Amino acid sequence: MARPLKDQVVVITGASTGIGREVAREFAAKGARVVLAARNARALESLAEEIRAKGGRALPIPTDVTDFAAVERLAAAAVEHFGRLDTWVNNAAVSYYATFEQATLDEMRRQVEVNFWGNVHGFKAALPLMKATGGVWISVASALSDFAIPLQGTYCAVKHALRALTESVRIEFKHAGVPIDVVLIKPPSVDTPFFEHALTRTGYLPKPVAPVYDPAVIAKRILMAAERPQREVMIGGAAQFFSLVHRYAPRLFEWHQARFGFQGQMTERPKSADGLSNFYAPLDEPGAVRQQGNAWKASWVMWLEEHPKTATLAGSALLAATAVGWQRARRR
């Protein structure tokens, strides 16, 4: 059983920027004690200072999630400082944009090391500390856990792997009676510095695929999952739509991606393969949540989830109206 947010101790990897930074702010605002992990020590410290200035409690620990010993120290420090672990949010990730032919083997391995093994390291380190007391494990994956798009083959492969891993672990925990809920969050495109920081071999600066959501939308859903865990959470109507098209009309999906999937991920701004990137090393930046600041602030799918009675009434009214219309059409 998950604790109320105000009573939780939460570890967040990838907390220096984007979704992770916003999630940390929101957890702290609800009274949770947060342990902040990322490679960028400067960004972590600025976030911790911001949280403390508002009366929150934060512990910044610079951590490279590809180093299991470092992640074990992170988990141990959380328990030593705050007494226990309640929720672990695996959010750290890096990205590159290239076709399979363009991508180097080193780049592909690096993405697996961070995006997949970083998750494994987090959960492995947390398990012995949470097994008896219970809690929630959250992997911030992607809508790309359900389907794949061009230029991000390894990224998509890793997100598919995370979905399989969390499902397998969830079943094992049920079998063994381990009181840990395992949650997979599948966000759509989000307005964060993630794309600005990506390595690219396309010659152009990447951008998120429209529609683009504000990080606060994702953070809100992660906090809901930490208090009321669900198996998988797909955020955004567009992501759900593409998932359905991919499942039931795969040839149509592939045609659409071949036709529009490349330019839909590229801006017109040039960027070389050796341009600004955090792919191999952290950037010495203060940390930011958003890149553009003009993304969608809400998701109608989330609104329906948060207002189930209204959604049920609306759905019933729609079905009734459809039935009446169908009956009238038959009489004509």
Secondary structure as UniProt FT lines:
FT   HELIX           5..7
FT   STRAND          9..13
FT   HELIX           18..29
FT   TURN            30..31
FT   STRAND          33..38
FT   HELIX           41..53
FT   TURN            54..55
FT   STRAND          57..62
FT   TURN            65..66
FT   HELIX           68..82
FT   STRAND          87..90
FT   STRAND          96..97
FT   TURN            100..102
FT   HELIX           105..112
FT   HELIX           113..117
FT   HELIX           118..130
FT   TURN            131..133
FT   STRAND          135..140
FT   HELIX           143..145
FT   TURN            150..151
FT   HELIX           153..176
FT   STRAND          180..186
FT   STRAND          189..190
FT   TURN            193..197
FT   STRAND          199..200
FT   STRAND          204..206
FT   STRAND          212..213
FT   HELIX           215..227
FT   STRAND          232..234
FT   HELIX           237..248
FT   HELIX           250..260
FT   TURN            261..262
FT   HELIX           263..265
FT   STRAND          266..270
FT   TURN            273..274
FT   HELIX           300..306
FT   HELIX           308..331
//
